[in-house]
């Protein structure tokens, strides 16, 4: 099968097949992202060549962004804020101490491994690989075997760190691209941060708040047909993301902030309304991994050398774990839990989005940055997917 309908048939068939085995896969050492990435490699240009996706960087970015928007909104709506308030400031420590230290550590490793890259390009690489992925981390944050405080800390960290990194990436890109900064570098950076985070927060809170009120009234009056029960939250998540992006803010921040408010305001018996956003996000994420394994790795995998592999290994280990240990010092958590939090910092959809943005900017070292990011994401998909269940069981037994 070739052409548009042939590709669509393969994609649909993959989703059907995975649905039939999703439960045993979730309980095994495999994961959906591993299987879909492997299927992309097997069916794509490096394999059988049956899947011929003529996808552009913009297409991949849109797919990954929409998947992440749904996942962020759904995860935030399920967050237990009472646990967060009792968690000794774990999310704040991970975001305000761990995240900046991770970027700095990634920058230092990049300078050592990539002497041919401009310092700003190395900083972009460190910034794009610092945020953790909510979609890849789902098997951990949704597992009741993980202590509640640890689950919610990882959930809030992955929900907010990609939105926080957006202005960092944009400011670095502006400087690297030679954009004229009328207000000076520091002022420009502060304005970008204020716009991205401020507009994102405002859009998410206002739209999700209004949506929650409207849907609550509609449910109480019996106005929502059961066929449409899962649709409004999917649309609301998309509305938060797209409106924030259109207004110049961070759609990721809007989705997570909006999801938190929607989860707080929704009626306790409205759990079934959230299923649509979670399912839509997972399907879009799996299609992103299939695309990543097919045309993306088909182009970039042959260019991966020892420097990219070394950076990926260090990024997923020392660069992530050391800052986490420092940020969690004095919290009273045992070393096992600290190492668990440090290890489960998967890189995924947000890093793919940032890599596309950097490539589109046309920087001289963009190809090296993209190949390194792809290598890190690929290694994360395999390593974090295979270790999720075994390490959760070990943590539960400790």
Secondary structure, DSSP 8 states (H G I E B T S, - for coil): --HHHHHHHHHHHHHHHHHHHHHHHHTSS--HHHHHHHHHHHHSTTTT--------HHHHHHHHHHHHHHHHHHHHHT--HHHHHTSTTHHHHIIIIIHHHHHHHHHHHHHHH-TTS-HHHHHHHHHHTTS--TTTTHHHHT-TTS-HHHHHHHHHHHHHHHHHHHHHHHHHHHHHTT---TT-HHHHHHHHHIIIIIIHHHHHHHHHHHHHHHHHHHHHTT-S-GGGTTHHHHHHHHHHHHHHHHTTS-HHHHHHHHHHHHHHHS-TT-GGGGHHHHHHHHHHHHHHHHHIIIIIHHHHGGG--HHHHHHHHHHHTHHHHHHHHHHTTTS---HHHHHHHHH-----HHHHHHHHHHHHTT-TTHHHHHHHHHHHHHHHHHHHHHHHHHHHHHHHH-
